[in-house]
């Protein structure tokens, strides 16, 4: 067991480099964010690739996630807000979820 419970949240550089004097190191937190974004992109492209009139289980999950987030945006911002903010809110929600 760890001596410090916050130890699991420490950020460790994987690849260290700098751009114009700024630290632009690739860290374990960056790796987790890239993995989460890649996992979400892969799942939605895999689930929606065989788009069918009678959806499979993965397509139902993908469409359900879309409808859930769309409903939240509609309730908060109205129909006009759905057109403006759905792509941003959907992307942000999935990024945080992953």
N, C-alpha and C positions, 0 to 999 in steps of 0.2 A: 504494500500500500504506500502511496506517495506521502511524503512528509508535509507537503503543501497542497491543499485542495485546488489551488489556482494553477498548479503546475500544468494541467492539461490544456490550459488556455494560453500558455506562453507561445510567443511567435519566434520561430527559428528560421533563419535564412537558408534557402536551398541553393540558390545561385545569387551571388552578390555582384552587383554592378551599379554604376551611377550614370546618370544622364545630365550633363550640364551642371554638375555639382550636386544634383539631387540624388538621394538614395532611391534606386529603383530595383531593389533586390526582390527576387521571387521567393516568397516565404511559404511555410506550411499553410497559412491562412489563404494565400493566393491559390495554392494548389487545390484546396477544398472548394474555393469559389469556382475555379475553372471546371473542376470535376462535377459540381452541382449544375452548372450551366450546360455542360456537355451531356449530362444525364437527362436533363429536362428536354433538351433539343432532340436527343436520340429517341426518347420515349415518344414524343409527339410525332416525330417523323415516322417512326415504326408503327404507331397506333393508327395513323391516318393514311398510311400508304395504300392499303387495300380498302379505300373508302367504298362502302357498300350500302345498299338500300337497307339491308338487314345487318346492323353492325355487330361486330364481334365484341368480346369482353373489353379488350384494350381500347377500342374505339368508343365504347360507352364510357369508360373512365375518362378519356381525353375530352369528349364532348361534355361530360358532366362537370369536369373542372372548368371548362370554358363557360358553361351556362351558370355555374355557381358564382364565378367572378363577375360575369356580365350582370347577373342579378344584383350583386352588391353595388356595382357601379351605378346601375339604373336607379336603385333605391336612394343612393346618396347624391347623384348628380343629374338624374333625369335622363330622358332619351337623347338629348343633345350631348350630355356628358359622356354617354356611351360611345358615341362616334368620335369624340375628341380624346378621351382618356383611357378607353379600354385597352389598347395595345400597351400603353405604359404600365397601367395597373396590373394587367395580366402578366407581363414580363417580370415586374417587381415582385409580385406575389409568388410566382413560381421560383424565382431566384432565392427568395427568403425561405420558401418551403423546402427547397432542396438543401 
